[in-house]
Amino acid sequence: MIILPAIDLRGGRCVRLRQGRFDEETVFDEDPAAVARRFQAAGAEWLHVVDLDGAREGEPKNLDHIRAICKAVDMKIEVGGGIRSTEASEEVFEAGADRIVVGTRAVREPKWLKELAEKFPGRVAWGLDTRNARVAVGGWGEVTEKTAPEIIGQAAKLRLAAIVYTDIERDGMLSGPNLTATQLVVTVSPWPVIASGGVTTVKDIQALKEVGAAGAIIGRALYEGKLTLEAALAAAAD
């Protein structure tokens, strides 16, 4: 199981939101590249970066900061947030990302997801974010009528790298992951599932391993000292 510490970018700063709400923002660091270096020093091999401005506006808005993060560390980096065109995908890869996470357009236009997966095989993760079991898009501002399992079933043969599954109601709340929903996604997904939202303790990581998650994204718990990255990595390796 892999652990992906998270860096959420807004206005070039490292922040965390609660349940994706922009009016519930906490700024943790003015230098995201320095945060990435600290995560690398603690032993992380993967980094999860989200362009929050991009997610809200529909195109990457923090490319310079993403580029700086990629140059600052020797880690595998996945980047999401506002990647809704092939051109934007190419820009993020050129900035240094190893993998991109696409959500909104991939949900709305399965044909585009197929084309992207064919163009970048094994380098595209599909971000499925749910609120009350329904998939949300548009920076979590719009909730569709579709569930994650329904959507996954429509694209099962694509050469994707992973599913990044987020329970929005748990995100940034330090309340533990939604194990039932995560297990359901794991059961129907032909790709590895990376869980996000609420991961706070070593027990959370162990529980996610038990339901079959291939990875866990951790944000606020690390920044607020509820969990050390070293402890998270050790739990994932056991």
LINLIN-V817185 format. One record per helix or strand of 2 or more residues. SS is the DSSP state (H for helix, E for strand). FROM is the first residue (numbers start at 0). LEN is the number of residues. If there is no record, write none. Layout:
# LINLIN-V817185
SS_FROM_LEN ; SS_FROM_LEN
This chain:
# LINLIN-V817185
E_1_9 ; E_12_6 ; E_20_9 ; H_31_10 ; E_45_6 ; H_51_6 ; H_62_10 ; E_75_5 ; H_85_9 ; E_98_4 ; H_103_5 ; H_109_10 ; E_123_8 ; E_133_4 ; E_141_6 ; H_147_6 ; E_161_6 ; H_167_3 ; H_178_10 ; E_192_4 ; H_201_9 ; E_214_4 ; H_219_4 ; H_228_9
